[in-house]
């Protein structure tokens, strides 16, 4: 952080990568603070004529005051550069006693000569050719990666045409965008269509995909809820309490006031058993019942 008056300027931190981006941002900051002239050209030195005139006019104190102000501005610019590099980069400019010297040290090391810049540009071109949209990667994320790479190429003097950029976008998307890319390629002229128009069409298609996914999720959730309710209803209808209520509603004699041992089998006075199975009516011995009725009638007549 570096200050200018009462306001503070947030400087980007250079850690050894993307020097060209960092340099552009720093130049803008220096210009906004009125310090770029000192960083680019260094501290101005008065010529002998001006110095003689200042002496004759007895304005040495004024000249000293101006020089002090310049030195303070240069120290401010140097402090901004020092605060804008990481601890690993700072030793490279630790001995610089002016903003111009620190700036040139970084420029000569990281900007590089023509051969170094040519190698870096070639690597960026290779990365551009092989860049593809990852599976399940959001469109905005991929376009940001691609745009960052294009900007890096611009800093090394490589400017791509609009047609080349449109072609790159259309051939580098994943399979999900194949239908819309096919429509664009067959209905639009790639030589005249703007990249921003293509991006707008692709983003509209992405929104359709998102809406479709939301609808599928809602339908799946609704289906899951219905199945869960139906399952709970079926479990309730076949539960023990429901089963007991169903039998009692028919007023079956073997359900009212029966003892635990009567639920399994009922034994008559002569030792015969009436077996009751779950889910079926008990079978009665007809001949035995007739004998019991006859015996009862005889007893009544004898009385």
N, C-alpha and C positions, 0 to 999 in steps of 0.2 A: 504494500500500500504506500502511496506517495501523496503528499498533500500539495494543494495549490491554494494559498490563502486559507479560507475556512472550509473549503470543499475538499473532498478526497477523491482520488482517481483510482479505480480498481484496475490494476495492470494484469495482463495474462502472464502466467509463469512458464518460462521456457525451460524444458528439461532435456533438451537434446533432439527432439523430434518436431517436425512441422515448423522448421525455422522460418520459412517464407510467410506462413500465416502469422506467426508471432511478429515478424518484422513489420508487416503491413499494419497490424493493430497498434504497434508501438509508434510508428510514424504518425498515425492519426492522433494518438494521445499527445505526442510532442507538439504537433501543430496546434492542437486545441489550447495548449498551455503557452504557446508562443516561444517554445524552446527548440524547435526543429532546426533553426539556423545555427544554434550553438552545437547541436549534435552533429549536423552535417558538415559544417565549415570550421568549427572550433572557435576559440576565443579570438576576437578581432584584435589586431595589433595596429596601433596608430603609426602613421609614417612620420618622418622627421619634420616635415613642414608643419603638420598639424601640431606636433609636439612643441616646435619652436614658437608657433603662434600662441599656444596655450601658456607657454612660459612668459611670453611678452605681455600677455593680457593678465598675467598674475592669476591664472585660473587653475593652478596645479591642484589645489584642494578639490575643486569641482571635478577635475579629471580623475583624481584618486577615488572620489565618491562614485563616479560612473564605473570605474574599473571594479570597485568592490561589488557594485550591484551586478555586473556581468559575471564576476566570479561566483556570486551567490546563486545566480541562475544556472550556471554550469554545474555547480555542486548539486543543485536540485535535480538537474537532468541526470547526472551521474548516479544520484541516489535512486531515481526511478529505475534506471537500468539494473542496478544492483539488486533492488527488491523484486525485479521482474524475472530473475533467473533462480533456478533451484540451487540447493547447497552443493550439488555435484558440479554445476557449471560455474559457480561463483569463483573458484580458484583461478579460472582462466582470465578473469578481469580484475582480480584482487589488487594488482599492482598498477592499474590504470589510474592516472591522476586527473583525467578529464573525461567528459562524456563522449567526446569524439574518439578518443583512444579506445575506450571500452566498446563503443559501437563498432569500430573497425576491426577489433580483435574477434568479435563474434561473427561479423560479416565475412571476414577472410577464412575463418575456420568452417563455418556451416553453410555459407552461400556457395563456396567452392568455385573453382575455375570452370572453364568451358567443358573440359573433359569430364569432370565430376558431375556437372549438371546434365551432360548428355547421358551418362550412365543412369542417373536418377530418373530422368525422363523416360528412358527406355524401360526401366522397371515399372514405372507408372503405366506406360502403354500396355505392357504385358498383363498387368493386373486388370486394366480396363477390359481387355479382350476376353479374359477368362472369368470375369465377374458374372455371377448368376444369382438369381433370387433363391434363397434357401426354402426348403420345405416348411410350410406353416409360418413363414415369415410375413409379418404385416407389410402391406404395400408401402406405407409411409416410411417404415424402417429401411426397406431396401432402397427406396428413392433417396433417402438421406445418405446412405452409404455411397451410392453412385454419385450423388452431387458433390460429396466431400472429395472423392477421387478426381472428379472433373476439375474442381477448383485447384487441387494440387497441381494438376497438369497445366493449368493456366499460369500458375506462378512460375513455371519453367518455360513459358512461351508457347505452349501447345494449346491452340484454340480449335475445338471441334465444331464442325458445322451443325446446323439444326437438323438436317436430314440424317447425319451420322448418329446423332443422339437419339432421334426417334427410332431409327433402326435398332440401336442397341437396346433400348427399353423393350421393344416388342419381341425381340428374340431372346431376351434374358429372363423373362417372367416364367413362373412355374406352369405346369400343365393346367391348372385351374383357370388360367386366363387365356387359354388357347382359343376358345370360341370368340371372345371379344377382340382378340388380336387379329383373328382371321377376318372379322367384319371390318376392322379399321384398314387392314391391308388391301381389301377388295373394294372398299367404298371411298377411301380417301387417297389423295396423292401424297406420298411420303416426301415429295420434294417441296411441297407448299404448306402442308399442315404444320402448325406450330407445336413444339414440345408441350407447352402448357395445356393445349387443347387435348392432346393425347392423355396427359396425366389426369385431366378433369374427367375424361371418359372412363379411365381405369378406376379412379376413386369412386365414381358412381356405381360401377360394377361391384366394387368391393363392398359398398353399402348394401347392395342387393344380396350378396353372399351372407353378410352379417344378419340381415333380416330373415333370410331363409333358415339360418342356423338357430335363431331365436325361436322361430315358429316350430321347428322340429323339437327343440328342447321343451317348449310348452306342451306340445302334443304328447311327448313321452311322459312328462310329469303328470298330465291329466290322465293318461292311460294307466299309469302306475297307481294313482289315487283311486280310480274306479276299481281296479283289480283288488286293491287292498281292502276297500269297503266291502266288496262282494265276498272276499275271503272271510272277513270278520263276521259278516252276516251268516254265511254258511256254518262257521264254527259255532255261532250262537244257536242256530236252529237245530244242530245235532248235539248240543251239550247235554249234560246229565239233568240239569234243571228243566230244560225244555222237554226232554224225553219223559221225565216223571210227570210233568204237567199234562202231556198228551195222553198218558195212560189214565190218569186220574179223571180227566174230563169225560171219559166213557163210563165211569162208575162201575168198573169191573169189580166183582166181589173179592177177587184174590188180591186187589190192591188196597182195600180199605181195612185198616186195623189188623193187617197180617203181621205175624211175628217173623223174625229172621229165618227160622227154619221152614216156615211155610212158603217162603219165596222159592225155594228149590223144589219141594215136593210136599203133597198133602196125602195123609194116610187115613183111610176109612176105618170103621169099627171092626171089619173082618180082616184087616191087614193089607187090603189092596191099596195101591199107590196111584195118585194122579200126578203125572209128571208135567211141570210147566217149564217150557223152554222160552228163552227170551225171543220176542218177536213173533211167537205163535200161540194160538189159543190152546188151552189144555184139553186133552182128549178124555172123554168120559166113557166108562164101561156101562153100556145100555142095559145089558142083562142084569148086572148087579143092582142098578137103580130100580129095575122092575121088581126084583126080589125084595128090596127094602120097602117098596110101596105096598106089596102084598102083605108083608109081615106087619106093617103098621095098621092096615085095614083089619087084619085078624084080631089084633090086640084091641082095637076099638069095639069090634063086635062082641068080643068076650066080656067086655066091661058092661 
